[in-house]
Amino acid sequence: MTRTRLSLRRLFAAGLTVAATAAAALVVTAAPATAATTAGVDVSHYQGSINWSSARNAGIEFAFIKATEGTSYKDPDFNTNYVNAYNAGVIRGAYHFARPNISSGATQANYLASNGGAWSADSRTLPAALDVEANPYSGGTCYGLSTTGMRNWIQDFLNTYRSRTGRYAVIYTTTSWWNQCTGSWTGPWANHPLWVARWASAPGTLPAGASVWSFWQYTSTGSVSGISGNVDRNYWNGTRSRLVALANNT
């Protein structure tokens, strides 16, 4: 996701290999072979100007786009990316980078819902994602919260987002961070889609209680036509038609 968090995700992915090698020119980076998966990316303003039509033509079916962080930051390229991805036929969703030590979960969920994270049944809008991972700022990996405090914060966010939009938010995390900072909490996975980050040839062990991944971020160094430099690459665990069903809540 953002460059400020790159080293931390590498820390949590220590010992894992990045499964991305060069493919043909102007084609998406080669990736782990998986059955019935759909290709996607996640982006923020760090990717600069994106040609979404080129990315879509290169096989990108969906994108999570950074919208907000904490209680006051909105990605300066969010509006452009969100509209242009939609117009190119890319199924898109917003994501919020959590800052659990600066406000309640409800406050940040409301900020997301009011600044790009709303939802509509238009076949191209996913429920927004809560990006909850190692703290890139001061305050410790778990933001200074106990496991109970972290569970309560996340639940507060999820409940508020659902009350605002009618949808269960996607949760982006790493297995190691989740198990450490929530105390291997299993509560959300009955309803909330898991977006697991693991830069390797397989998703590996999932967070406690999660039986299946919905999205998998498998590399931070992918390449895609229409996007300059490295970009996070992802899979949806299913066909495009099933992704449309998630988008439409059907």
C-alpha positions in Angstrom: 0.0 0.0 0.0 1.8 3.2 0.9 5.5 3.5 0.9 5.6 4.4 4.6 4.4 0.9 5.4 6.5 -1.0 2.9 9.3 -1.9 5.3 6.8 -3.1 7.9 5.0 -5.5 5.6 8.4 -6.8 4.6 9.2 -7.4 8.2 6.0 -9.4 8.6 6.8 -11.3 5.4 10.3 -12.1 6.5 11.5 -15.4 5.2 9.0 -15.4 2.4 9.8 -15.1 -1.3 8.2 -12.7 -3.7 6.5 -14.6 -6.4 6.6 -12.1 -9.2 8.8 -12.5 -12.3 8.8 -10.7 -15.6 6.3 -11.8 -18.3 5.7 -10.5 -21.7 6.0 -6.8 -22.4 2.9 -4.7 -21.5 1.4 -7.7 -19.7 0.9 -8.0 -16.0 3.7 -9.5 -14.0 3.8 -13.3 -13.8 2.3 -14.6 -10.6 1.6 -17.7 -8.6 -0.6 -20.1 -10.5 -4.0 -20.5 -8.9 -7.3 -21.8 -10.2 -10.4 -19.6 -10.7 -8.8 -16.4 -9.5 -9.3 -12.8 -10.7 -6.4 -10.3 -11.0 -6.3 -6.9 -9.2 -4.1 -4.2 -7.7 -4.2 -1.8 -4.8 -2.9 1.8 -5.2 -2.5 5.1 -3.6 -1.1 8.5 -4.8 2.4 6.9 -4.7 1.6 5.3 -8.0 1.2 8.7 -9.7 -1.1 9.1 -12.7 -2.6 5.7 -13.7 -3.9 4.8 -17.2 -6.8 2.6 -16.0 -7.8 1.6 -19.5 -4.3 0.2 -20.1 -4.4 -1.6 -16.8 -7.8 -3.1 -17.6 -6.7 -4.2 -21.0 -3.7 -5.9 -19.3 -6.0 -8.0 -17.3 -6.7 -6.0 -14.1 -10.2 -6.7 -13.0 -10.4 -5.0 -9.7 -8.6 -2.4 -7.5 -8.6 -1.2 -3.9 -7.8 2.5 -3.9 -6.6 4.4 -0.8 -9.2 6.8 0.4 -8.5 7.8 3.9 -6.1 7.4 6.9 -6.9 8.1 10.5 -9.3 11.0 11.0 -8.0 13.8 8.7 -6.0 12.4 5.8 -7.6 11.8 2.3 -5.4 10.5 -0.5 -5.1 13.3 -3.0 -5.5 11.0 -6.0 -8.5 9.0 -4.6 -11.3 10.8 -6.5 -9.5 10.6 -9.8 -8.5 7.0 -9.4 -11.9 6.0 -8.2 -13.8 7.5 -11.1 -11.3 6.5 -13.8 -11.1 2.9 -12.6 -14.9 2.7 -12.7 -15.0 4.2 -16.2 -12.4 1.7 -17.4 -14.5 -1.3 -16.2 -12.5 -2.0 -13.1 -14.4 -3.1 -10.1 -13.1 -0.8 -7.3 -13.3 -0.4 -3.6 -11.9 2.2 -1.2 -9.6 1.4 1.7 -8.9 3.1 5.0 -5.5 2.9 6.8 -6.4 2.4 10.5 -4.8 4.5 13.2 -6.3 2.9 16.3 -4.3 5.1 18.8 -5.7 8.4 17.7 -9.5 8.0 17.8 -12.3 5.5 18.2 -13.1 3.0 15.5 -16.4 4.6 15.0 -14.9 8.0 14.2 -12.6 6.5 11.6 -15.4 4.4 10.0 -17.5 7.5 9.7 -14.6 9.4 8.2 -14.1 6.7 5.6 -17.9 6.4 4.8 -18.1 10.2 4.3 -14.9 10.4 2.1 -15.2 7.8 -0.6 -16.0 4.6 1.3 -19.8 4.7 0.7 -21.4 1.8 -1.3 -23.8 1.5 -4.1 -25.1 -1.6 -6.0 -23.7 -0.7 -9.4 -21.7 -3.9 -10.2 -18.4 -2.0 -9.8 -18.3 -0.9 -6.2 -16.9 -3.2 -3.5 -17.5 -2.7 0.2 -14.6 -0.7 1.6 -11.6 -2.3 3.2 -10.2 -1.7 6.7 -6.3 -1.8 6.4 -5.2 -2.8 9.9 -1.5 -3.7 10.2 1.7 -2.9 12.0 2.0 0.7 13.2 4.4 2.6 10.9 4.5 5.6 13.3 5.4 5.8 17.0 3.4 3.9 19.6 4.4 0.3 19.0 3.4 -2.4 16.5 -0.1 -2.8 18.1 -0.6 1.0 18.6 -0.2 0.7 22.3 -3.5 -1.3 22.7 -4.1 -4.5 24.5 -5.5 -7.4 22.5 -8.9 -6.7 24.1 -8.6 -3.0 23.2 -7.7 -3.8 19.6 -10.6 -6.2 19.3 -13.0 -3.5 20.6 -11.5 -0.9 18.3 -11.9 -3.1 15.2 -15.4 -4.1 16.2 -16.4 -0.5 16.7 -15.1 0.3 13.2 -16.9 -2.6 11.6 -20.2 -2.0 13.3 -20.2 1.7 12.4 -19.2 1.0 8.8 -22.0 -1.5 8.5 -24.6 0.9 10.0 -23.5 3.6 7.5 -23.4 1.5 4.4 -25.3 -1.8 5.0 -22.1 -3.7 4.1 -19.6 -5.8 5.9 -16.2 -4.2 5.4 -13.3 -6.2 4.0 -10.4 -6.6 6.4 -6.8 -6.3 5.1 -4.1 -7.7 7.5 -1.2 -10.1 7.9 -1.6 -13.3 9.8 1.3 -12.5 12.2 0.0 -9.0 13.1 -3.6 -10.2 13.5 -2.7 -13.1 15.8 -0.3 -10.9 17.9 -2.3 -7.8 18.2 -5.9 -9.2 18.5 -4.9 -12.3 20.4 -5.9 -14.6 17.6 -9.4 -13.2 17.5 -11.8 -15.2 15.3 -14.9 -13.0 15.6 -15.0 -11.1 12.2 -14.5 -13.9 9.8 -18.1 -15.2 9.8 -19.1 -12.1 7.8 -16.2 -10.0 6.8 -14.1 -10.9 3.7 -10.4 -11.5 4.5 -7.8 -9.7 2.4 -4.6 -11.4 3.5 -1.1 -10.0 2.8 1.6 -12.6 2.2 4.3 -12.0 -0.4 4.9 -15.6 -1.5 3.8 -18.3 -3.9 0.8 -19.3 -1.6 -1.4 -17.5 0.9 -0.1 -19.7 3.7 -1.6 -19.9 7.2 -4.5 -17.5 7.6 -5.4 -15.5 10.7 -6.9 -17.4 13.5 -10.4 -18.6 12.7 -10.4 -17.6 9.0 -11.2 -20.6 6.9 -10.8 -19.0 3.5 -9.2 -15.9 2.0 -11.3 -13.6 -0.3 -8.4 -11.4 -1.5 -4.7 -12.1 -1.4 -1.9 -9.5 -1.8 0.9 -11.7 -3.1 3.6 -9.1 -4.0 4.5 -5.5 -3.5 6.7 -5.4 -6.6 4.3 -6.2 -9.4 4.2 -4.4 -12.7 1.1 -3.6 -14.7 0.7 -1.7 -18.0 -0.6 1.8 -17.3 1.0 2.0 -13.8 4.5 3.3 -13.4 6.9 1.5 -11.1 6.1 -1.2 -8.6 2.5 -1.9 -7.6 0.9 -4.3 -5.1 -0.7 -7.2 -6.9 -3.7 -9.2 -5.6 -6.0 -12.0 -6.4 -9.7 -12.4 -5.8 -10.5 -16.0 -4.8 -13.0 -16.6 -7.5 -14.3 -15.5 -10.9 -15.2 -12.0 -12.0 -18.9 -12.9 -11.8 -18.5 -13.9 -8.2 -16.7 -10.6 -7.6 -19.6 -8.7 -9.1 -21.9 -10.6 -6.8 -19.8 -9.4 -3.8 -20.0 -5.9 -5.2 -23.8 -6.1 -5.5 -24.3 -8.0 -2.2 -26.1 -10.7 -4.1 
